[in-house]
Amino acid sequence: MDFELTDDQRAIRDAVTALMKDYPDEYWEQKDDKHEFPWEFYNAFAEAGFLGVTIPEEYGGSGLGLIEAMMALGPVSGSGAGLSGATPVHVGIFGMTPVVKFGSEEMKRKYLPALVKGDLHVCFGITEPDAGTDTTSITTNAKRDGDHYVINGRKVWTSKAEQSSKCMLLTRTTPLAECKRKTDGMTLFLADLDPDHVTIRPIPKMGRNAVSSCEVWYDDLRVHESDRIGEEGQGFKYLLDGLNAERILVAWQAIKLGQRAIERATQYAKDRKVFGRAIGQNQGIQFPLADSYAKLEAAEILTMKAAWQYDNDLPCGELANIAKYLASEAAFEAADRAVQTHGGYGYAREYHVERYFREARVWKIAPISQNLVLSFVAEKILGLPRSF
């Protein structure tokens, strides 16, 4: 593979990097503190056309690949915005893959151009309180009623639900007990978040407070069959199709925030004088930062290889999962070391590394936990017996 970026890829990276100069750390600290959605950033990002980087040209997008998506999202996270900046635009950049690949032509023409313009906000409704990552155990159900489905159930950790008018919602259209396989009988919808039938409540949480994560209750929500994504009962398969790309994108975002943390810590280590000398002169400060730098570089190379495999239609599941694992570990360790380098000031909000620490922690949990990635590696790559 060739690690040299194309002219288009460099142009996207450089343009987003320039845009992010208008949204410094202080902007994200304020949004986090006030629990405010970053509308100014979102609107500027959409106006610049980056939301449509992977959407096909016939629907208003640029029709580019995963590496181009990484070049758009990396500078966002790496600017210091982290998840607070990446989450608002993630769905627009790559989250609508099930619609692009499996949605009807009518659905694509109706929704994708609005998404590219930034006018349509979509969230994901997958996780449930009693199912967690055991997605096949979801109980939110959709029952056919003429040309509509009636949906009832509850989802948790639905990010951006308060700003969204649509939810990519995973339901059961066939009870689990009636399915031959656990993965059968699930159906995806692009459902309206009708306030008469949908209740949204933000979950107080540790970080990424610029974007709420919510509990969402669905009470007799009627969804027309035209808003069903693909065939009934095939929803789980459609979700799986985009998992590798999501894990690669998440890895890239984590790496870039980790690199930002090391950059800040390194500068502080140069500037901070204790006992008459820069603290960066001490190997106790140098070695952890150098170690994190090396780990982030290694994770970056592996993630780029996974993305290259994806864009060239090569099997990439192994590296996509490993990239997510290594990037999440390296980013969190880098953020932790940035806090430690700052000493007491690392705990102060004005230095921003405590926010990096809180945001980087999420990637060890979502979109898949580190333990489940290791289970995948053990079973699918090493051939060990399934552990659950």
N, C-alpha and C positions, 0 to 999 in steps of 0.2 A: 504494500500500500504506500501511497505518497502522502506525507504529512503536510505538504505545501498547500495552503489554502488557495482556492481559485479567486479570481478578481471579484466575483460576486460575493463570495463568502467574506473576503476582507472588507469589501464595501459595506456590507451589513454590519459587521462587527464594529467598524470604525464609526459608522453613522450612529449606532445605538450608544457607543461610548461617548460620542459628542453630546448626544441628547441627555445622557445621564448627568452631565456636568451641571445641568439646571436643577438637579434633585440630589443635593449633597446629603451627607449623614444627618445633618440637622433637620432636614425635611422629614426623613424617615423616623427620627427620634420623636419628632412632634406628632406625627401620625400615630405612632405606636402609643405614645403617652395619652393622646386624646381619643384613641380608638376610632380614628377617622379613616374612611376609605380614601386612597390616594387618587382622587378624581383628576387632579391637574396632570399627574404623570400618565394616568391611563388614557386620557383624551389626547395628550401629545403623542403618545406611542401609537395610538390608533390613527391619528391624523397623518403620521409619518408613513403609514402603510405596513407596519411590521406585523400587525395581527394576521394578515393574510399570507404570510411567507410560505406556508405549506398548502394553502387552499388552492385547488386547481384554478387556472386562469379564467376558465369559462364562468366561474362564480365570483370573480372579482379579485382573486388572490394572485400570488406569484408562481405557484406550482413548483416550489423548490423542495429540497429534501431535509432530512433530519439534521445534517451538519449545519445547514443554513439556519434552522430553528435554534440550534445551539449557539450560533453566532449572534442571534437576536436576544436570547435569554441570558447568556453568560455575562455580558456587560451589565445587565440589569442587576443580577444578584451580586456580581463582583464589584459594583459601585458602592456596596455597603447596604443596598436595599434588601438583600437576602430574599427570603420568602415573602416579605411584605410587598416587594416589587414584582417578584416572579409570579405569585399566585394570581393577581388580578388579570394577567395577560396569558397565562399558561393555556387555558382552555381555547382561547382564540388562536393561539399558535399551533397547537397540536391536539388539543383535547377532543376535537370534533371528528377525529378519524373514523369512528363507527358510522357517522352520518355520511362522510365523504365516500367510504368504501361500500356501505350496505344500505344507506338511505335511498328512498325513491327519488327519481328525478324531480318530482314536484317538491319534495322536502328540501332537496339541495338548493333549488332555485329560490325557494321561499325564505330560507333561513341563512344560508352561507354568505350572501352579499351583505346582509345586515350585520352579521358577525364581523366580517372584514372591516366594515366601516366603524365598528365600535358601538353600534346602536343596540345590538342584541347581546345581553349578558346571559350566560349559561353556567349552571353549576352541576356538580355530580352528586347523585343520590344513590350510593352503593351500600355503605356500611350501616349495620343495624346494631342496637344495643346488645342483643343476645346472640349475634352471629360473629361480629368482629371480622377477622380475616377469613373465617369459614364462610365464604360467600354463598356456598350452596345451601346454607341453612337459613337464608333470609325468609321472612314470612310476609313481607309486604306483598299484597296480592292484587291482581288485576283481573276482574271478571267481565267476560264479554256481555254486552247489552246492546244488541243491534249493531250499529256501525260505531259504537263507542265501547270503551272499557271503563269500568268503575274501579278506582284504586283506593285501597285502605292500607294503612300501615304507618311505620315510624322509621325514620332514618336519623343517624347521628354523624357528626363531623362533616356536615355538608358545608364546605367553604364557599363564601361569596353568595350564600342563599339570599341574604338581605338585599343585595343589589341586582339579583337575577330575576328575569321574567320567565325563564325556562329552566327545567332541570332534566339532565340526562338520567333517567330514573330506571333502575333495575328492579323488576318485580317478578313474582311467580304467577304464571298463568296456568300452570299445572301443579297441584300439590306435590310436594316431595315424595310422599308415600306412593303416588301413582306413576312415578318416573322410573324407567329402567336404569338410568344413570343419574347420579346426583346433579350433574351439570345440565341435565335436560330440563325443559319446562320453565325456563326463565326468559323474560322478554324485556327489551329496552324500549323506552318511550322518550320522546322529547316533549315533556309534559309542561303545561302552563302552571305556574305557581299562583293559582287563583286564591286570593285571600279569603274568599268565602268557604273554601274547602281545604286550605293549607294553613297551618300554624307554624310560625318560625320563631325559635327562641335561641339567641346566642349563648354559647357555652363559655363562661369565664375561664381563661386559660393562661398559661405561663408566658407565651410569646406570640409573635406575629399578630399583634393586636390591631394593626391597621386593616386586617381582613378578618371578619368574624367567621367562626366555625359554629355551626348551628345544629340543634335538634329540629327536625321537621316532621310534623304530623300530617298525614293525608287522610281526609275524612270524606269518603264518597266523591273523590275527585273524578270527574268525567273527562276522558281523553279520547278524541276522535281517532279512528284507526289510521288516518293519514299521518298522524304523529307517532306511529309505531315505527321503530327503526328496524328495517329488514323484516324477516319472517318471525312469526310467533314461535316462541320456544327456543330461539337461537341466540338469545341475548348474551349468555355467558361466553359463547364462542366469539361473538363480536368484541366483547371486552378483552378477551385474551389476545386478540389480534394486535391491540395497541399497547400491551403491557411492556414489551421489550423497549419500544421507543420511549415510553414514559420513564422507565428506569434509567435509560441512558441520559435523558434530559435532566432528571433529578440529580443524577451523579454530577453532571456538568455544572449545574447551579451550585451544588454543595462545594465542589472544588473551587469555584470562583469566589465564593464567600470565604472559604478557608484561606485562599491566597490573599484576599483583602485583609483578613485578620493578621496574617504574618507580616504583611506590608506595614500595617499600623504599628504592630508590636516592634518591628525592626526599627522604625523611625523613632519610636519612643525610647528604645534601648540606646540609640545614638545620642538622643537629646538629654536624657535624664542623668543628672550627675549626683552620685552618692559617694561619700568618703573621698571627694576630690577627683573622681573619675567617672566616665560614662559607664553605666551598668552593663552596656553591651560589650565592654571589654572583658567581662567575666564569663568564663566558659559555662558556668551554671545557667547563664542567660542564653549564650550563643548556641549551645548544643541542642536544647529542645526546639529552638526556632529553626535551626538548620535541619534537624530531623524531620520536622513537619513539612518544611519546604520540599525535601526529597520525597516524602510520602505523597504529597499533593501532585508533584510532577509525575510520579509513577502512575498514580490514579488517572491523571489527565491523559497520558499516552494510552492506557488501556481503554479508557472511555472513548477516545477518538477511534481506536481500532473497532470497538463495538459499533459505533455509529457508521463507520465505513462499511462494515459488514451489512448493516441494516440497509444503507442506501444502495448497496450493490446486490440486494436480494439474496444475501448469503445467510445461513443459520447464525443467529447472534444471541440466542437465549442464554448460553453459558456466560458469555462475556458481559451481557447486559446486567445480569444478576450480580456478577462479581464486581462490576464497575460500581453499581449502586452500593454494594457492601463496603468496598475499599474507600470510595469517595466519602461516604457518610462517616466512617471511622476517622478518616484523615481530617475532614472539615471540623468535626467536633473537637478533636484533639488540638487542632490548630487554634480554634477559638478559645479553648480552655487555657492553652499556653499564652495566648495573647492577654487574657485576663491576668494570669500569674505574672507575666512580664511587667504589667502596669502596677502590680502590687495593689495597695488600697485603692488607687485611682481606677484600677480595672473594674472595681465594683461600682464606680460612679457612672451615672448615665451620660455625662458630658463627654466621656472618652469613647463611647459607642461599642466597645468590645464586649461589654456585658450583654448588649442586644444581639450581637453576633452569636454569642454563646447560647442565648435562649433560642434563637432561630435555628442554629445548626443542630440543636438537640432533636428537632422534629424529624430530621432525615433518618435518624436511627430507628424511628417508629413507622414512618409513612413514606411512600405508599405501601411499603411492605416492611415488616420488622426484620432486623438483622438475623434473628434466630431462624426465621422462615427461609431466608436466603441461604443460610448454612445448611438447613435441611434439604433444600433444593440441590445444593452442591454435593452433599453427602449421598443423596439418593440417585439423582439424574446423571451426575458426572462420575462419582466414585463407585456407584453401583451398590451402595450399602442398603440394607433393608429399610423400608419406609418406617419412620419413627412415630407417625400419628395416623 
